[in-house]
């Protein structure tokens, strides 16, 4: 067969494909980006009229939330902020140590054969719909919380925190385990060769080397906890009490939006107030991510 | 005539990985304060052998070690011997430099911080800040790295060149105050200049330490080693003075390897 001699000319059909693909990829990226801007625009656009009626100071410091009062509606976000933080803190306190322990066990301690089925097993928890977890909490978990902690009401911040922890753990384990798995074996060998025990190796060599991934796992899980709506709405009792007592019912910001948006007349002050709550929630989760980025950047600078 | 007692006495050593018989009936005596080189083609069991001396093979799943390795008169595979305690007293340097993602100081201080030290009366102490500084300085000086890094001990070890990282790993091993140091192809990832520095260091370390080095590079063995052992397919083929091994090998297999006809 005769070999075709190349002419080094322009192949227009290939060049056209290149342009087409780049263009299509750019449009995909643009869609993702514009969604973010649309959300931000919607939150701000609807919040501005609210802040013309109620000052930002009153909104942030007011300790009563009662937007539907016929004569004196109150728009103090404090109880919602407290409720959200309280439930997230409870979830974090439970989930962070357990998640970290489980990921260390899977990555460093478990037999490789066991590890292969252990990890997917934990990941299944992440695939349980949050409404199902909420149901589980309300029907079964609540009984135990009643017996052990004797709370003020059956639905309370503690119950919400526990079920949020259940949702945080698989996210944390998946990411943290991957981070520890990515630590090269040569570092473990270095530590063992210096006479370190397995626990010393985990604590002083593996965990520090995987630190950024572990922080990321915690932050992502916390972000999930702060924004989680369904399970929290079902379990926390949804009373806008301004309390840090985990045995009392609380109303979180996501739950507020879920419950009260359908009740508010479109365009009313209540309606706009809920967008202001949404904006605050967005700012909090955004700030959590920024803080995480700064921590990670500083860590990388120090050790890379 | 005084017959020196060997520092390490290996008797009838057999190693299996699952069903693979990796080392077969190895008997060898390693003399104190000498450099002993282990040479042989890839897969001949060199690394497996050296990893038996500090029980690193214990960490490999499915690995069985039979026979005895006696260090200073004590069988490290004997009953009641803790592998962690063995590794605390034998230094090891690996093929690729493997510093921790920590500062230069913290890399060296890693083991001293964990182990502390034992004084003349046999009491156990942990290092205070000043003592830790001294150990780090001493180790870096002994590994001929102090001059190059003394002004940036708090900087990441990852900023060092490959050769410097490897000397850092040597310093880190020295910080546990071992009497034996194992080198598993320490120069295989280094350029010739960095390699020459490590070789100079090895010869210098011989004054105080018993050195075992696995190497792919026969010239390296010829340059630094007092004695050389040739392994082939898991068996110790020949062991003797380096000069003799390279100039008048007794076995055909050894000759074939060192003349480059095999391996």
Interface residues (C-beta under 8 A of the other chain):
Chain A: X112 X184 X186 X187 X189 X190 X191 X192 X193 X194 X195 X196 X197 X200 X204 X205 X208 X209 X302 X303 X304
Chain B: X54 X56 X59 X61 X84 X85 X87 X88 X89 X91 X92 X94 X96 X98 X99 X100 X101 X102 X110 X111 X114 X115 X156 X158 X169 X172 X173 X176
